[in-house]
Amino acid sequence: MKIIIGILLSLLLLNNSMAAELGPEALIKQTADQVLNEIKSNSAKFKEDPDQLYALVDEVVLPHFDFTAMTDLALGKYKDKIDAAQKPLITQEFRTLLVRTYGKALLEYNDQVIVYQPMEGSESDGEVLVRTEIEQAGGFPIPLNYRLKQGEQGWKVYDITVDDISLVTNYRSSFARQIKKKGVDGLIELLRTRNEDQ
């Protein structure tokens, strides 16, 4: 699973102006090739100093992921109960958590083959599902799909599913438990503490 989570970042290493011009399938495919080559070429450096990988991911992830939408998905019914001052704090801490989790998992990439499946949805509708499969030696391929919406700055990922399980909404139950237990500020503090420990 960690290897698959690592591959989720395969769409991160792309120039912003180019990304705005690419369609969703081309965005996923082109950037997958780029970032995985970067990891293979510099894996020793990144393993020795993960902060360099975090810095790389932090620099390039924001233009390609809609973290506001991702945070709303993770919050579920609580998203409308977050006040204006709390929302950017939760979004920032959730972004940091995802960046560091995915960054660590990237280091475990081991030349798995990505197979691209027919895209679902229409670009003209502004929302699509880019479908891929990760081939596993001696095992069944694992579906890895990206949900994207088109905005003023091009296509952005707002959810990722592995074997039909959303990695973003997977956080929903733990977020809800923490909010019920210690309120929204308690969730912010939990995320902040978790990020400091990584």
Number of C-alpha atoms within 10 A of each C-alpha: 9 15 18 19 23 19 25 22 24 22 25 27 22 21 11 14 11 10 24 20 13 14 13 26 21 14 23 25 17 17 19 21 14 15 20 24 14 12 19 15 11 13 19 12 12 19 14 10 11 17 14 14 23 18 14 15 20 18 12 16 19 14 21 24 21 19 21 17 16 20 24 21 20 24 23 15 11 15 13 10 11 16 10 8 8 13 18 14 16 23 18 16 21 21 23 20 18 18 22 20 17 21 26 22 19 26 22 17 18 12 12 14 12 19 15 17 13 10 16 12 13 10 17 8 9 14 19 21 22 24 19 22 19 19 16 13 9 6 7 10 16 18 20 24 23 23 19 24 19 18 12 7 13 21 27 25 24 20 22 22 20 19 12 11 13 17 16 19 20 13 16 18 13 14 23 18 12 16 17 12 11 13 14 21 15 15 21 23 15 16 21 18 12 13 18 10 7 9
